[in-house]
Amino acid sequence: MIKYTQQSFHKNCKFMFTSIYNRILNYCNSVYKSPSSKTVKKMKEESARWFIDLLQQRYSTGTSDSPCIHTGNKCVIIMVDNTIYNPGLADKLRGILSIYSLCKEKHIDFKINWTYPFELTEYMLPNKINWIIEQEKIKYSLSDSKIVVIDTLPNIHASRQSIIDKKIFDDTVLNSQYLQYHIYTNSIIHTQAFPNLFRELFTPSEKLQSLIDLHHKNIGEKYVAASFRFLELLGDFKDSEGMDEMLPPREQKLLIEQCYIELKKFIDTLPEFYKILVTSDSERFLTKASTLPRTYIIPGKVIHIRYKTTDTSAYMKTFLDMFLLSGAESLVLFKTGKMYNSGFPRLASQIGNKHFKIHEF
């Protein structure tokens, strides 16, 4: 039987990656009239090489240069492992809900393979849909499985991004015949259906549910949420391998004080019986915010969920923050200067079907 050669493997993988990338880029160019720069071209080439190297470590190449044509039931598997760069919790869950919505429409089997940096089942379990797939049933063969990357692009409105993502899904999943489709994504589709989609897929693990109940009891029924995303500006949070800017000490103190004052003004506008859930990626700011009356902060270490750690309580806090945010009556993201327009509270509001706004000051 004919085996894949090294050259054909590279050719097939690179075509798979760059064809998806070019489809997105061409669509954006037609809409925004902004041709790709040399920097974009270089980034694409480097990403393709990185992508190929990772695939070679995991996937076998099958038995020929042409994939097998399968006529059985298709299965989409959302891949959250250590093969391809993983975004934050909000991006991961948004991608899962988006692709699940398409699979539900098209009656395609849907599974989740979330193994890195933790097993998802430690925190969330299947509810109405059994999305668990055993490792031995995942086909790491390019003859049986198609790898699909559906990645959002910066500075594109959600409605246009949704059109792009659906087009990629149609081209790669609906218009081909493989047994499995291994999808890496943070796509944004059918956000109005997120509350129902989330409930169909997930229920908290027993441990997580007990903590949710505890904090709901402590905070009470009437509360709103205030979120602050500093990235690495305050020097106490690792976001992306040190790529983000850290402010000088004096500017850090000024930013903390500025946010503290703005939070205080916000609290003063609320009825006295409301508490304020405060979430942030900065433990320094959370410590400062805790001195304000009526604030409620979930204790624990803050960590970006893409990093592996032996202190699993840090992951638990992230899920707790999300569930408590989704239970708030309304959510506000505070943003000034170089602070980040975080998708975390926005996703929580979508899951909980609650009002969300960005307060820039």
C-alpha positions in Angstrom: 0.0 0.0 0.0 1.2 3.5 -0.7 2.2 5.6 2.3 2.3 9.3 2.7 5.7 10.7 1.9 7.2 13.5 4.0 6.7 15.9 1.1 3.1 15.0 0.6 2.4 15.2 4.3 3.7 18.8 4.4 1.8 19.6 1.3 -1.5 18.3 2.6 -1.1 19.9 6.0 0.0 23.2 4.7 -2.8 23.3 2.1 -5.3 22.5 4.8 -4.1 25.4 7.0 -3.4 28.0 4.4 -6.6 27.4 2.5 -8.6 28.2 5.6 -6.5 31.2 6.4 -6.7 32.5 2.8 -10.4 32.1 2.7 -10.8 34.2 5.8 -8.3 36.8 4.5 -9.8 37.1 1.1 -13.3 37.6 2.6 -12.0 40.4 4.8 -10.1 42.0 2.0 -13.2 42.1 -0.1 -15.1 43.7 2.7 -12.5 46.1 4.1 -10.3 46.7 1.1 -7.2 46.1 3.1 -4.7 43.9 1.3 -2.4 41.6 3.4 0.9 43.0 4.4 4.3 41.3 4.4 3.9 40.9 8.1 0.7 39.0 7.7 2.3 36.8 5.0 5.2 36.1 7.2 2.9 35.3 10.2 0.9 32.9 8.0 4.0 31.1 6.8 5.4 30.7 10.3 2.0 29.6 11.7 1.8 27.0 8.9 5.2 25.5 9.8 4.3 25.4 13.5 1.0 23.8 12.6 2.6 21.1 10.5 5.2 20.3 13.2 2.5 19.8 15.8 0.4 17.6 13.5 3.4 15.4 12.8 3.7 14.7 16.5 0.1 13.4 16.8 -1.5 12.4 13.5 -0.6 9.4 11.4 -0.7 10.0 7.7 -2.9 7.2 6.5 -2.3 5.0 3.5 -2.5 7.3 0.4 -2.3 10.8 -0.8 -6.1 10.9 -1.1 -8.3 10.7 1.9 -10.8 7.9 2.3 -14.4 8.8 1.4 -16.6 7.8 4.4 -20.4 7.5 4.1 -21.2 6.8 7.8 -22.3 9.3 10.4 -20.0 12.4 10.8 -18.8 13.3 14.3 -17.5 16.8 15.2 -15.1 16.8 18.1 -14.1 20.1 19.7 -10.4 19.8 20.6 -9.0 21.5 23.6 -5.7 19.8 24.1 -2.0 20.8 24.0 -1.7 20.5 20.2 -2.7 24.0 19.2 -2.5 27.3 21.1 -5.4 27.5 23.5 -7.2 30.8 24.4 -9.0 31.7 27.6 -12.1 30.1 29.1 -14.5 32.5 27.5 -13.1 31.9 24.0 -13.1 28.1 24.5 -16.7 28.0 25.7 -17.9 30.5 23.1 -16.4 28.3 20.3 -17.9 25.1 21.8 -21.4 26.7 22.0 -21.1 28.1 18.5 -20.1 24.9 16.8 -22.6 22.9 18.9 -25.4 25.2 17.5 -24.4 24.3 13.9 -24.1 20.6 14.7 -27.5 20.7 16.3 -29.0 22.3 13.2 -27.4 19.7 10.9 -28.0 16.7 13.2 -24.3 16.0 13.4 -22.8 14.1 16.4 -21.1 16.4 18.8 -18.3 15.6 21.2 -15.8 17.6 23.3 -12.2 16.5 23.9 -11.0 18.9 26.6 -7.9 17.5 28.2 -5.5 20.4 28.7 -4.5 22.0 31.0 -7.2 20.0 32.9 -10.0 17.6 32.2 -13.2 19.6 31.7 -15.2 16.9 33.6 -13.5 18.0 36.8 -15.6 21.2 36.7 -18.5 20.6 34.3 -20.4 17.5 33.3 -22.8 16.6 30.4 -26.4 17.6 31.0 -28.8 16.7 28.3 -26.2 15.9 25.6 -23.5 13.3 26.2 -20.4 15.1 24.8 -17.8 12.9 26.3 -15.7 10.8 24.0 -13.2 8.1 25.0 -9.6 8.8 24.0 -9.4 5.4 22.1 -12.3 6.5 19.9 -10.5 9.6 18.6 -9.0 8.8 15.2 -5.7 10.5 14.8 -5.4 9.7 11.2 -5.6 12.1 8.3 -7.4 9.5 6.3 -10.3 9.4 8.7 -10.3 12.8 10.4 -10.2 16.3 9.1 -8.6 19.1 11.2 -10.5 22.3 11.1 -9.3 25.7 12.5 -12.0 28.3 12.9 -10.4 31.3 14.5 -11.9 34.8 15.0 -10.1 37.8 13.6 -9.4 41.1 15.3 -11.5 44.2 14.6 -14.4 42.4 12.9 -18.0 42.9 13.9 -19.5 39.8 15.4 -22.2 39.5 12.7 -19.5 39.4 10.0 -17.4 37.0 12.0 -20.4 34.7 12.3 -20.8 34.7 8.5 -17.1 33.8 8.0 -17.2 31.0 10.7 -20.4 29.5 9.2 -18.8 29.5 5.7 -15.7 27.7 7.0 -17.9 25.1 8.8 -19.9 24.5 5.6 -16.8 24.2 3.4 -14.9 21.9 5.7 -17.6 19.8 7.4 -20.7 19.8 5.4 -19.0 19.6 2.0 -16.7 16.7 2.7 -16.9 13.1 4.0 -14.7 12.2 6.9 -15.5 10.1 10.0 -14.4 12.8 12.4 -13.8 16.6 12.3 -11.3 17.8 14.9 -12.2 21.5 15.4 -10.1 24.1 17.1 -12.1 27.2 17.5 -13.1 30.3 19.4 -15.9 31.1 16.8 -18.9 33.3 17.6 -22.2 32.0 16.2 -25.8 32.1 17.5 -25.0 34.0 20.7 -28.7 34.7 21.3 -29.1 30.9 21.8 -26.2 30.6 24.3 -28.3 30.3 27.4 -30.2 27.2 26.1 -27.1 25.7 24.4 -25.1 26.0 27.6 -27.8 24.4 29.7 -28.1 21.5 27.2 -24.4 20.8 27.3 -23.3 21.5 30.8 -24.1 21.1 34.5 -21.5 21.9 37.2 -19.6 19.1 38.8 -20.7 18.2 42.4 -17.7 20.1 43.9 -18.3 23.2 41.7 -22.0 23.2 42.4 -21.4 23.1 46.2 -19.2 26.1 45.9 -21.6 27.9 43.7 -24.4 27.3 46.3 -22.1 28.5 49.1 -21.2 31.8 47.4 -24.8 32.4 46.2 -25.9 32.0 49.9 -23.2 34.5 51.0 -23.8 37.1 48.3 -27.6 36.9 48.3 -30.1 37.2 45.5 -29.6 40.9 44.6 -26.2 41.6 43.2 -24.6 43.1 40.2 -21.1 42.4 38.8 -18.1 44.6 38.0 -15.2 43.2 36.0 -11.7 44.6 35.5 -9.2 43.1 33.1 -5.6 44.4 33.4 -3.6 41.7 31.6 0.0 42.2 32.7 -0.3 46.0 33.3 -0.1 45.6 37.1 2.7 43.0 37.0 0.8 40.3 39.0 -0.7 38.3 36.3 0.8 36.2 33.5 -1.3 36.4 30.3 0.7 35.5 27.2 4.3 34.5 27.8 5.3 38.0 28.9 4.2 39.6 25.6 1.9 42.2 27.2 3.1 45.5 28.6 3.7 46.0 32.4 3.3 49.6 33.6 6.0 51.3 35.8 5.3 51.0 39.5 4.0 54.6 39.8 1.6 54.2 36.9 0.4 50.8 38.4 -0.6 52.6 41.6 -2.3 55.4 39.7 -4.3 52.9 37.6 -5.4 50.9 40.7 -6.5 54.1 42.4 -8.3 55.3 39.3 -10.3 52.0 39.0 -10.9 52.0 42.7 -12.5 55.5 42.6 -14.6 54.5 39.5 -15.8 51.4 41.3 -16.8 53.4 44.3 -18.7 55.9 42.2 -20.5 52.9 40.6 -21.4 51.4 44.0 -22.8 54.7 45.2 -25.4 54.7 42.4 -26.8 51.3 43.5 -29.6 50.7 46.0 -28.2 49.9 49.5 -29.5 46.3 49.4 -27.4 45.4 46.4 -24.0 43.7 46.7 -21.3 44.0 44.0 -19.5 40.9 42.8 -16.0 42.1 41.7 -13.9 39.9 39.4 -10.4 40.7 38.0 -7.2 39.1 36.8 -5.3 41.2 39.3 -5.1 40.0 42.9 -3.7 43.5 43.8 -6.8 45.2 42.6 -9.1 42.7 44.2 -7.4 43.3 47.5 -8.0 47.0 47.1 -11.6 46.6 45.9 -12.4 44.4 48.9 -12.0 47.5 51.2 -15.1 49.0 49.6 -18.5 48.4 51.3 -20.8 45.8 49.8 -18.2 44.3 47.5 -18.0 40.5 47.2 -14.9 38.8 46.0 -14.4 35.0 45.5 -11.2 34.1 47.3 -8.4 32.3 45.5 -5.5 32.5 43.2 -6.0 34.1 39.8 -4.5 32.3 36.8 -5.0 32.3 33.1 -6.7 29.1 32.2 -4.3 28.3 29.3 -1.5 27.5 31.8 -1.0 24.2 33.6 -0.6 24.3 37.4 -0.7 21.9 40.3 -2.9 24.4 42.2 -6.3 23.3 40.7 -8.1 25.7 43.0 -7.1 28.5 40.6 -9.1 26.8 37.8 -12.0 26.3 40.2 -12.0 30.0 40.9 -12.3 30.8 37.2 -15.3 28.6 36.8 -16.8 30.0 40.0 -16.3 33.6 38.7 -18.1 32.7 35.5 -21.1 31.0 37.2 -21.4 33.8 39.7 -21.1 36.4 37.0 -23.9 34.7 35.0 -26.1 34.9 38.0 -25.8 38.7 38.5 -28.7 41.0 37.5 -26.4 42.9 35.2 -22.7 43.0 34.4 -20.3 45.9 33.7 -16.8 45.7 32.3 -14.7 48.7 33.5 -12.1 49.8 31.0 -9.6 52.7 30.7 -6.3 53.2 29.0 -4.6 50.0 28.1 -7.0 47.7 30.0 -8.4 44.8 28.0 -11.9 44.5 26.4 -12.4 41.1 28.0 -14.8 38.5 26.6 -15.1 36.8 30.0 -17.9 38.8 31.6 -19.6 39.2 28.2 -19.8 35.4 27.8 -21.1 35.1 31.3 -23.9 37.6 30.5 -24.8 35.7 27.4 -24.9 32.4 29.3 -27.1 34.0 32.0 -29.1 36.1 29.5 -28.3 39.2 31.5 -27.6 42.8 30.5 -23.9 43.6 29.8 -22.2 46.9 29.1 -18.7 48.3 28.9 -18.0 51.4 31.0 -15.1 53.4 29.6 -13.6 56.1 31.8 
